[in-house]
Each structure stands twice: as C-alpha cells, then as structure tokens.
C-alpha cells in the first residue's frame, strides 16, 4: 500500500514537473503583445517590395529572446490558425524588448512577414500561441477613430494595464499615436539612460551616497539583529543543555555510587557460586602469538617506488 | 632572371613577414604597458604583493600588449579569437560570481556570527565607494562610469569587474587593474591612515574573546544572510547568491567535495582566467588615456575614504559601548573587503603597540562583512545606474 502511495506521489510530482515545463514554454510566447497597427497605408512606410499596406507590430515584453515561429496571427476568432508564422526562420526570434513587423497585404507568398489577410476588412487581430488554441493577445480595431496613415497602438510598449499592474484598461493604454513607429518604440526617442536621469536630480552624488549607504546599513543591521538574537537563543539553549547534562551526570554519579557496591556484591556472589560448582574454565595461561601471513603483491611492493642506489661499475 | 625572381619573391615574403612582427607594429604605448606588466610580475615575485593576482594580471598585460597586425584574430578584442573567448567571462560578467562561490566556500563567518555588531563596520567602510562616486561625478565622469569607478573603494576585484562590465565596459581594464593594484597595496596604504586617525590609548584596546559559534548558526548564516540581503537588493543576486551558496557548501557538512572543488580548483581556474584576460584587456590603445590616470587617482582616494570611514565609524560606535565591549578602532580598516589582507594589517598594526593584542580574528568579522557590503553596494549601483 505504502509502495503504491509512493509511486502515486512520484507520478504526481512528475506530472506537475512536466506541466510546469510546458507552462514555461508557453510563458515565453505569452510575453508577446500586439503593440501597434496601421490599418490604411497610402502614404506611409513601404515594404521590401515597395508596396504600401497595413501592418501589425508585435512586441516582446520579456527580457529573453522569444521565437514566434509556429505561432499564429489571425483576424478571425473562429479561425485561430489562419496564418501560421513559419518555423525555422531566424528572423522570427524576437530579441528582448524588441519588435517584429508583419505586413497585412494578403500576400503570404512574399515571405514570413506577409500575412494572408488585410486589416481594412478586419474587425479584430489575434495573436495565438503555437498550440493553435491559446489566445495570447487580441485587439479590436476601432475603424471609426483611425484615420489613414495614422497608427493605433499602445502608449507604452507592451503595456495595457493600469498602475495597479492588474487591471487591463485598453481605453487608457491604447490610442491613436502621434506618429507611426513600425519596429521601434511607441513613445518617441530612446529613453535617457537611468544614470543620466539620476544625475539630473542628484548632480553631486549626495542622494546616491545617502540612499545607498542607508540600504547597505539596513541590510547589515537586519542581519546583525537577526544573528544577535539567534546567538542569544543559541547561548540560552546551550546553557539549558549544559544544565540538563550536568543534572543528568549527577544522577548517573549517584546511581554509580549506590550501584557499584551492589554490582560488586552480585559479582562476588556469582563468582563464588560458579567456583563452587566448577563452572569456570581452566585457563592454561599460555599466550600464543599467531603469525599473520601477508601475501606478496608487486602492486604494494616498496621496491618499485624506490630508486635504485647508484653504484660504480667496474 | 629566374634567380632574381626567386630572390625578389623571398625579399617580398620577408617584408610581408616583417610587417606582421611585433617589432614593426610596436608603439611607445606598447612598450610602456609591457614595462608595467613586468613591474607587476616583479612586485609579485620580489615583494610578494598579491602574487596570485599580480602574476596573471602582469603577464596578461604583457600578452595583451604584444603589438599585433590587426585582423589576425588573435587579439583579445578580435571577435572569435581564443583570448576573446576567454575574455567573455569578464565581459559577460560570469567569472566574478564564480570567484564569489569560491570565496564563500573558503570563508569562515564565525567571527562575524559571534560578534554580529562588527557587521556595521563592514557597512561603514562602503562609504569609500560612494565618496569616490561623488568625486568622480565632480571630475566629469558620466554617472554609470562614476559608479564603476567608485566600486574600487570596495577593495573587491571580482565585484569591480562585475560592475564595470555592466556600467562602463570601456573602463573595465583600468578599473580592474586599479582595484587589484590597490588591493595589493593595502599593507602600504592603510597603516598610516589608521595611525593618523587613532590615539595610542585606542590602539591598545583589548577586545573580548569571541564566543564559540555552533554549527547550526554557521549553517543558518548563509541561508538567512542570502534571503535578507537578496530581498533588499535583488540586483546583487549573482554575487550574493554565489557567495552564500559557497558558504552553505562549506558549512552544511554534507557537501565537502563540492566545497573543496569550489574553494580549490574552481577558484584557481577562474582566478587564472580572470587575471590573465583582465591583463590582456589593457591594450595600450585602449588603456593609455587620461581617463585611466584619473581612475587610478580616484581609486586611491576611494581606498583612503573607505579606510578612514571604517576607523572613524568604530571610534563613533565606541561612544555607545560599555567599557568591556569596546572595539579596537584598528579593525575599522578591515571593513573593506580585501580578505584577509586588511584583517592582517589590523593585526600587524595592533601588535606594533601591544605584542599580546592579536586582532586578527576580530578583524575578520568586518572583513567578511565588507564582502557582503560591497556586493550589496554593487547591487544598489547596478539598480540605480544601469
């Protein structure tokens, strides 16, 4: 029964592990977001063939490379596998926090990044995981508010949640953008490095010194307090143990003191009893030392580890 | 006619060959850097200054400054060359955490656990980092560069390499060489500052003998230490994680083989690789700039600030301690994480004034706290500036 239970537990653990590994795989794709779309393109960027068409920009929100090969992009919720992004194309690997652009020109024969539908006739765009069932991200196209050659996208790349980081709020995180920005971020020029931003508020490094020293002190003060108390507790425990041991040894001493005589009396009585009954062996008082034989083995022979003494040949 | 052709072919080949030799491509910068490398080797062998670091770095400097004909795919900055592949550990920053693993596996934190208030000295000495950061900002360095330079004050080579590879990769060679040079110079830099900032009476303070630390406390230290520091500064994770992991291997008592590997062959291999590749990275054209001179000056400043901050902190701390519990301010210098050199300096200076006053074990407390402190400080700088 116990064996069965152990086996069951093992199987359960294995299935949890397998499920979690599968989740991890899916997690990568779940980091992809539809980031920006241009529905009607008559005077904006052109593709490699010199054609103007609508486009969809995807964004990798994670800090790891995600391969979207095998995933699907569709404009039909009833047909989630409408366009499969071909596998094996190195360009389908989106680097951390980078973008990928798909032209919605109904010309999939032109390459990996050309979809088999147009956006002007689509109501919704969906990005579907490689299992063909899991919808990773979707966005309805508000045709009424998007003018020609103007894109609709997230104000901040990949972000569609409010400040609480839980509530999804499309109305306030998506909108008509001031400029189209295929394959680049949606909020303008590249951000200034954090160090430069920090320097603006702290040109002399005083805030940094104060903040950082406070954090270093805080970390080590917490560690100090924890180990001060652990130390105290440990000393207390050791004292208790020592006291207990001392009390225990006292008890043993008393026991030894009283019992030694008793044991001696019992031993004497037993000895006398066996002597009277000739129960003792007669010992011959001869000590025999037996020779221990060691078989010779060249593996342990000393002569093989020594150098031969040099001698003069005559 | 044919003979002449063969002769001209030979001379042409010789000329081409000469173009490839170091003699044809040498510049005064290369010669100067080779001399610096040889000086490092001399100091290591003759003066016994940090030989385990200065020999690999010194020889690395010599290797890195052999004048090369560009495009031979042998230089440290030429992609795909052997040296470049070895240099990836520095560039991507995976050597320093491995060194921290070894440090953790060889460090005994008992001195710190038995007297945890010594941790605060390790925190105080980190002021050198942020003092140097402020001075570097004033000297016109960009904030990320200033942060990378400031970490020299932590007196921790691997941390300096780790941080500079993230914040200022261009300055990494100068920062690493500066950090290791000053670490080797700890016995020269620190004693005058310690003497200057303490009175004779203070130098004679005898500290209470540390209590015996139980094995359970030793086992708990890396676990609790890691959880607390990593939760406060997650950006220091690679260094803190490896440091405490290494220590757990040592103290758990059941992973002796792993601990021995971490503190033996592993740390030796990585020290060789980090030393020689950091040395190689100091190619004259990249290294010989005014910025490097400033970095060396700021590095010296940061060491002075760190040592002073540690000593002064102990003096201030003593005002709140009872007579029997006072700390000898000579151990304040060991708040920098040059383990165990700065602790040895505390001990030697202490013995100069009282031949019976052995401060080594007391100084090891702030010394190992300094390792934790500098890793935390690096995490903070990384969090703010990267």
Interface residues (C-beta under 8 A of the other chain):
Chain A: X193 X194 X195 X196 X198 X199 X203 X204 X205 X206 X208 X209 X211 X212 X213 X215 X216 X217 X218 X219 X220 X221 X222 X223 X224 X225 X226 X227 X228 X230 X231 X234 X235 X238
Chain B: X112 X113 X114 X116 X117 X119 X120 X122 X123 X124 X126 X127 X129 X130 X131 X133 X134 X137 X138 X142 X143 X144 X146 X147 X167 X211 X213 X214 X216 X217 X220 X221 X224 X225 X228 X229 X232 X233 X369 X372 X373 X376 X377 X380 X381 X384 X385 X386
